[in-house]
């Protein structure tokens, strides 16, 4: 099974990694870099993960330097480190540094590409039932303003995008295929490699929302055959809030014109605006340099931990959590997909999700409520209103899974 797709659901015996002594030593070291682990069980990594100490320290050091000499001079001093941050982000996704743009969020990254297309009436956008609401809002705005047709690709019985159905929908009017790799709830990991292979040389732009997958699933632009990929910093990558990045193939840039440009992303020549020839045409001059340094530090940290190891540990721990939750009589795990991520979604039939989450917080256990407004098509189809979302990371442990399930069980008795 390829890494970009995720790992398939496996039996309890095949997930020995999470109990392996060497793994436990690695996790202990990672937890030592995460001081909050001493005080809380943090299963809200799909919302905002706990940043490691080196990331926090790097942000603070730069802010102190700005305090001493001002923002401009402080930024000049770290020019080489900022460039290395682009290189680290490029390594995350198998891109070149010039194919990376740093932004303030995954949404900004995604919307920058979507609105950079010169949409024409009758253009078609193909997307999935599990697509995130912010992306759908942008699509339907294009439908209202430009006459674009937004079409949902059918799902297979397991919840994955039906790749054969997608292939049958392709024609010369399909301008974009937009897929969220790991949706905000439901545990699903979409088969982006198979989707990319089905697109082949079709001229449609393949835009992958990797907001939840970056930092827990290895990704490679060439393997996925994606033209653009959007990501955030604050989730599984463990970077500061207010950071994100965009990877855009050089071959796709000529078809994308940013809505907003300034003197950093373009220049004037004989009264005409000339865009940069790389992905940084999607950037603007002003930025939180301390946070961007933190983003680069987080990317290097993740690469040092090892994306393949992270992938196996996180997905194994999530499956362990699902199994333990299914042992609780009043709990229904609602995850779907042939391959699953570190995001675990469930509901209790006798206690509302918001009440469970609030009571868990009082006990130092963090999860969040996922509502139908986040994935309106998918949750609407499955008649789901709100769910508890518990998302594990590589600094979480089987003991924390046991505590989480024990706390949930105590609230249901």
C-alpha positions as CSV (number, residue, x, y, z in Angstrom):
1,X,0.0,0.0,0.0
2,X,1.5,3.4,-1.0
3,X,2.2,6.0,1.6
4,X,0.2,8.7,-0.1
5,X,-2.9,6.6,0.1
6,X,-2.5,5.7,3.7
7,X,-2.5,2.2,5.4
8,X,-5.3,-0.2,5.1
9,X,-7.2,-1.4,8.2
10,X,-5.1,-4.1,9.9
11,X,-5.6,-6.6,12.7
12,X,-4.6,-6.0,16.3
13,X,-1.6,-8.3,16.0
14,X,-0.2,-6.5,13.0
15,X,0.1,-3.2,14.9
16,X,2.9,-4.2,17.3
17,X,4.8,-1.1,16.4
18,X,2.9,1.0,19.0
19,X,3.9,-1.4,21.8
20,X,7.5,-2.0,20.6
21,X,10.2,-1.1,23.2
22,X,12.2,0.9,20.7
23,X,9.1,2.8,19.6
24,X,8.3,3.5,23.2
25,X,11.7,5.0,23.7
26,X,11.3,7.2,20.6
27,X,7.9,8.4,21.8
28,X,9.3,9.2,25.2
29,X,12.0,11.4,23.6
30,X,9.4,13.1,21.5
31,X,7.2,13.7,24.5
32,X,10.1,15.2,26.4
33,X,10.2,17.8,23.6
34,X,6.5,18.4,24.2
35,X,6.1,19.7,27.8
36,X,2.3,19.8,27.8
37,X,2.3,16.0,27.6
38,X,3.0,16.1,31.4
39,X,-0.4,17.8,32.0
40,X,-2.9,16.9,29.3
41,X,-3.9,14.1,27.0
42,X,-4.0,16.0,23.7
43,X,-6.2,14.2,21.1
44,X,-7.0,17.4,19.1
45,X,-4.1,17.3,16.7
46,X,-6.5,17.6,13.7
47,X,-7.4,21.0,15.2
48,X,-4.1,22.2,16.4
49,X,-1.2,20.0,17.6
50,X,1.1,20.8,20.5
51,X,4.3,22.4,19.0
52,X,7.6,20.9,20.1
53,X,10.0,22.9,22.2
54,X,12.5,23.7,19.4
55,X,9.7,25.3,17.3
56,X,8.5,27.4,20.1
57,X,12.1,28.4,21.1
58,X,12.8,29.4,17.5
59,X,9.8,31.7,17.3
60,X,10.6,33.3,20.6
61,X,14.3,33.9,19.8
62,X,13.3,35.8,16.7
63,X,10.7,37.9,18.4
64,X,13.4,38.8,21.0
65,X,15.7,39.8,18.1
66,X,12.9,42.0,16.6
67,X,12.6,43.6,20.1
68,X,16.3,44.5,19.9
69,X,16.8,45.7,16.3
70,X,13.4,45.9,14.6
71,X,11.6,43.6,12.2
72,X,13.4,44.5,9.0
73,X,16.9,44.1,10.2
74,X,16.0,40.9,12.1
75,X,14.5,39.5,8.9
76,X,17.7,40.4,7.0
77,X,19.8,38.4,9.5
78,X,17.8,35.2,8.9
79,X,17.5,35.3,5.1
80,X,19.5,32.1,4.6
81,X,17.4,30.3,7.3
82,X,14.2,31.4,5.6
83,X,15.5,30.0,2.3
84,X,16.3,26.7,4.0
85,X,12.7,26.6,5.3
86,X,11.5,26.6,1.7
87,X,13.9,23.7,1.0
88,X,12.6,21.8,4.0
89,X,9.0,22.3,2.9
90,X,9.9,21.2,-0.6
91,X,11.4,18.0,0.7
92,X,8.2,17.3,2.6
93,X,6.2,17.0,-0.7
94,X,8.8,16.1,-3.3
95,X,8.9,19.5,-4.8
96,X,11.6,22.1,-5.6
97,X,12.1,25.1,-3.4
98,X,10.9,27.4,-6.2
99,X,7.6,25.5,-6.3
100,X,6.8,26.5,-2.6
101,X,4.9,29.5,-1.4
102,X,4.5,30.3,2.3
103,X,1.1,31.6,3.4
104,X,-0.8,32.1,6.6
105,X,-3.1,29.1,6.3
106,X,-4.2,26.1,4.3
107,X,-7.4,27.9,3.2
108,X,-5.3,30.8,1.9
109,X,-3.2,28.4,0.0
110,X,-6.1,26.5,-1.5
111,X,-8.1,29.6,-2.4
112,X,-5.1,31.2,-4.0
113,X,-4.9,28.3,-6.5
114,X,-8.7,28.0,-7.0
115,X,-9.2,31.7,-7.6
116,X,-6.1,31.9,-9.8
117,X,-7.9,29.9,-12.5
118,X,-9.5,32.0,-15.2
119,X,-12.9,30.2,-14.9
120,X,-15.2,30.2,-17.9
121,X,-18.9,29.5,-18.0
122,X,-19.5,25.7,-18.3
123,X,-16.2,24.7,-16.8
124,X,-16.6,21.7,-14.5
125,X,-15.1,21.0,-11.1
126,X,-15.1,17.5,-9.8
127,X,-14.8,16.9,-6.1
128,X,-15.7,14.3,-3.4
129,X,-18.5,13.8,-0.9
130,X,-16.1,14.4,1.9
131,X,-14.9,17.8,0.7
132,X,-14.3,20.5,3.3
133,X,-16.9,23.2,3.5
134,X,-14.5,26.1,3.0
135,X,-13.5,24.6,-0.3
136,X,-17.1,24.0,-1.3
137,X,-18.0,27.6,-0.5
138,X,-15.3,28.8,-3.0
139,X,-16.6,26.4,-5.6
140,X,-20.2,27.4,-5.3
141,X,-19.2,31.1,-5.4
142,X,-17.5,30.3,-8.7
143,X,-20.7,28.6,-9.8
144,X,-22.7,31.6,-8.9
145,X,-20.4,34.2,-10.4
146,X,-18.9,32.4,-13.4
147,X,-21.3,29.7,-14.3
148,X,-18.9,26.9,-13.2
149,X,-20.5,23.5,-12.6
150,X,-19.6,21.8,-9.3
151,X,-20.1,18.0,-9.5
152,X,-19.7,15.4,-6.8
153,X,-17.9,12.2,-7.8
154,X,-19.8,9.1,-6.4
155,X,-18.2,7.3,-3.5
156,X,-17.5,3.6,-3.5
157,X,-19.1,1.4,-0.8
158,X,-16.2,1.9,1.6
159,X,-16.4,5.7,1.3
160,X,-13.4,6.2,-1.0
161,X,-13.8,8.3,-4.2
162,X,-15.0,5.9,-6.9
163,X,-12.0,6.3,-9.2
164,X,-13.7,4.5,-12.1
165,X,-16.7,6.8,-11.8
166,X,-14.3,9.8,-11.8
167,X,-12.6,8.5,-15.0
168,X,-16.0,8.2,-16.7
169,X,-16.8,11.8,-15.8
170,X,-13.7,13.3,-17.4
171,X,-14.2,15.3,-20.6
172,X,-12.7,18.5,-22.1
173,X,-14.9,20.7,-19.9
174,X,-13.4,19.4,-16.6
175,X,-11.1,22.2,-15.5
176,X,-10.2,21.0,-12.1
177,X,-10.3,17.9,-9.8
178,X,-10.2,19.1,-6.2
179,X,-9.8,16.4,-3.5
180,X,-9.2,16.7,0.2
181,X,-6.7,14.0,1.0
182,X,-7.6,13.4,4.6
183,X,-11.0,14.9,5.4
184,X,-11.6,16.8,8.6
185,X,-13.6,13.9,10.1
186,X,-14.5,10.3,9.2
187,X,-11.0,8.9,9.3
188,X,-10.9,8.5,5.5
189,X,-7.7,8.8,3.4
190,X,-8.7,9.4,-0.2
191,X,-6.8,7.4,-2.8
192,X,-5.0,10.4,-4.3
193,X,-2.4,8.4,-6.1
194,X,-5.1,6.4,-8.0
195,X,-7.0,9.6,-8.7
196,X,-3.8,11.2,-10.1
197,X,-3.1,8.1,-12.2
198,X,-6.7,8.2,-13.6
199,X,-6.2,11.8,-14.6
200,X,-3.0,10.9,-16.4
201,X,-2.3,13.6,-19.0
202,X,-5.8,15.1,-18.8
203,X,-5.4,18.9,-18.8
204,X,-7.6,19.4,-15.7
205,X,-5.7,20.9,-12.7
206,X,-5.4,18.4,-9.8
207,X,-5.6,20.3,-6.5
208,X,-5.0,18.3,-3.3
209,X,-6.0,19.7,0.1
210,X,-3.4,18.2,2.4
211,X,-4.4,20.3,5.4
212,X,-4.9,17.2,7.6
213,X,-2.4,14.8,6.0
214,X,0.8,16.8,5.9
215,X,2.8,15.8,9.0
216,X,1.2,12.4,9.3
217,X,1.2,10.9,5.8
218,X,4.2,11.0,3.4
219,X,3.4,12.9,0.2
220,X,5.1,13.4,-3.1
221,X,3.8,15.6,-5.9
222,X,5.1,13.4,-8.6
223,X,3.7,10.2,-7.1
224,X,0.3,11.7,-6.6
225,X,0.5,13.5,-10.0
226,X,-0.9,16.6,-8.3
227,X,-0.5,20.1,-9.9
228,X,-0.9,21.9,-6.6
229,X,-1.1,21.0,-2.9
230,X,-2.2,23.2,0.0
231,X,-1.3,22.7,3.7
232,X,-1.3,24.3,7.1
233,X,1.3,24.5,9.8
234,X,-0.7,24.2,13.0
235,X,-2.1,20.6,12.6
236,X,0.0,17.5,12.3
237,X,3.1,19.5,11.2
238,X,3.2,21.1,14.7
239,X,4.1,24.6,13.5
240,X,2.7,27.9,14.8
241,X,-0.8,29.0,14.1
242,X,-1.1,31.5,11.2
243,X,1.3,29.5,8.9
244,X,0.7,27.4,5.8
245,X,2.2,26.7,2.5
246,X,1.4,25.9,-1.1
247,X,3.2,23.6,-3.5
248,X,2.6,24.3,-7.2
249,X,4.3,22.6,-10.1
250,X,6.1,24.9,-12.4
251,X,4.2,23.5,-15.3
252,X,0.9,24.7,-13.7
253,X,2.0,28.3,-13.0
254,X,1.2,29.6,-16.5
255,X,-2.4,28.8,-16.0
256,X,-2.7,30.5,-12.6
257,X,-2.9,34.2,-12.0
258,X,-3.1,35.3,-8.4
259,X,-6.0,37.6,-7.4
260,X,-3.8,39.6,-5.1
261,X,-0.2,40.6,-5.9
262,X,2.2,43.2,-4.6
263,X,5.8,44.3,-5.2
264,X,7.1,41.0,-3.8
265,X,5.1,38.7,-6.2
266,X,5.2,41.0,-9.3
267,X,6.7,44.1,-10.7
268,X,5.8,46.8,-13.2
269,X,7.5,46.9,-16.6
270,X,6.4,49.5,-19.2
271,X,3.1,49.9,-17.4
272,X,2.4,46.2,-17.3
273,X,2.3,43.8,-14.4
274,X,4.8,41.0,-14.6
275,X,4.3,38.0,-12.3
276,X,7.1,36.1,-10.7
277,X,8.0,32.9,-12.5
278,X,7.9,30.7,-9.4
279,X,5.3,29.8,-6.8
280,X,6.1,32.9,-4.7
281,X,3.8,34.8,-7.0
282,X,1.2,33.7,-4.5
283,X,3.0,35.4,-1.6
284,X,2.7,39.0,-0.3
285,X,5.6,41.0,1.2
286,X,4.3,41.3,4.7
287,X,4.5,38.2,6.9
288,X,5.1,37.1,10.5
289,X,8.8,36.2,10.1
290,X,9.0,34.5,13.5
291,X,6.1,32.2,12.6
292,X,7.6,31.4,9.2
293,X,10.9,30.5,11.0
294,X,8.8,28.2,13.2
295,X,7.2,26.6,10.2
296,X,10.6,25.8,8.7
297,X,11.8,24.4,12.1
298,X,8.7,22.3,12.3
299,X,9.3,20.9,8.8
300,X,12.9,20.0,9.7
301,X,11.7,18.4,13.0
302,X,9.2,16.2,11.2
303,X,11.8,15.1,8.6
304,X,14.2,14.2,11.4
305,X,11.5,12.1,13.2
306,X,10.9,10.3,9.9
307,X,7.6,10.6,7.8
308,X,7.4,6.8,7.3
309,X,7.7,6.0,11.0
310,X,5.2,8.8,11.9
311,X,2.8,7.4,9.3
312,X,2.9,3.8,10.7
313,X,2.8,4.9,14.3
314,X,-0.1,7.4,14.0
315,X,-2.3,5.1,11.9
316,X,-1.6,2.2,14.2
317,X,-2.4,4.1,17.3
318,X,-5.6,5.4,15.7
319,X,-6.7,1.9,14.8
320,X,-6.0,0.9,18.4
321,X,-8.2,3.7,19.6
322,X,-11.0,2.7,17.2
323,X,-10.9,-0.9,18.5
324,X,-11.0,0.3,22.2
325,X,-14.0,2.6,21.5
326,X,-15.9,-0.2,19.8
327,X,-15.7,-2.1,23.0
328,X,-17.9,0.6,24.7
329,X,-21.6,-0.4,24.5
330,X,-23.0,3.1,23.8
331,X,-20.3,4.2,21.3
332,X,-20.5,4.1,17.5
333,X,-17.3,4.7,15.6
334,X,-18.3,6.4,12.4
335,X,-15.1,6.3,10.4
336,X,-15.1,5.1,6.8
337,X,-12.6,4.4,4.0
338,X,-10.4,1.5,2.9
339,X,-7.4,3.4,4.4
340,X,-7.6,5.6,7.5
341,X,-5.8,8.4,9.1
342,X,-5.0,9.4,12.7
343,X,-8.5,11.1,12.9
344,X,-11.0,9.0,14.8
345,X,-14.7,10.0,14.8
346,X,-17.4,8.6,17.0
347,X,-20.7,9.4,18.8
348,X,-22.4,8.2,21.9
349,X,-26.1,7.6,21.6
350,X,-26.9,8.9,25.1
351,X,-24.6,11.9,25.5
352,X,-24.2,14.7,23.0
353,X,-20.8,15.2,21.4
354,X,-20.4,18.7,22.7
355,X,-21.1,17.6,26.3
356,X,-18.6,14.7,26.1
357,X,-15.9,17.0,24.8
358,X,-16.6,19.6,27.4
359,X,-16.5,17.1,30.2
360,X,-13.3,15.5,28.8
361,X,-11.7,19.0,28.8
362,X,-12.5,19.4,32.5
363,X,-10.4,16.2,33.1
364,X,-7.4,17.3,31.1
365,X,-8.3,15.3,28.0
366,X,-8.6,17.2,24.7
367,X,-10.8,16.3,21.8
368,X,-13.2,18.4,19.7
369,X,-16.7,18.5,18.2
370,X,-17.0,18.0,14.4
371,X,-20.2,19.3,13.0
372,X,-22.1,18.6,9.8
373,X,-21.3,22.1,8.6
374,X,-17.6,21.0,8.1
375,X,-18.4,18.2,5.7
376,X,-22.0,18.9,4.7
377,X,-22.3,16.4,1.9
378,X,-20.8,13.4,3.7
379,X,-22.4,13.9,7.1
380,X,-25.7,14.8,5.5
381,X,-25.6,11.6,3.5
382,X,-24.9,9.6,6.6
383,X,-27.4,11.5,8.7
384,X,-24.8,12.7,11.2
385,X,-25.2,15.9,13.1
386,X,-22.2,16.2,15.3
387,X,-19.3,13.8,16.3
388,X,-16.5,13.6,18.8
389,X,-13.2,13.9,16.9
390,X,-10.2,12.4,18.6
391,X,-7.0,12.8,16.6
392,X,-3.8,11.1,17.8
393,X,-0.2,12.0,17.1
394,X,3.2,10.4,17.5
395,X,3.6,11.9,21.0
396,X,0.5,10.1,22.1
397,X,0.6,6.7,23.7
398,X,-1.4,3.5,24.2
399,X,-1.8,4.4,27.9
400,X,-3.4,7.7,26.8
401,X,-5.8,5.7,24.6
402,X,-6.7,3.6,27.6
403,X,-7.3,6.7,29.7
404,X,-9.3,8.4,27.0
405,X,-11.6,5.4,26.6
406,X,-11.9,5.0,30.4
407,X,-13.0,8.7,30.7
408,X,-15.5,8.3,28.0
409,X,-16.9,5.1,29.5
410,X,-17.2,6.8,32.9
411,X,-19.3,9.5,31.4
412,X,-21.7,7.0,29.8
413,X,-22.4,5.0,32.9
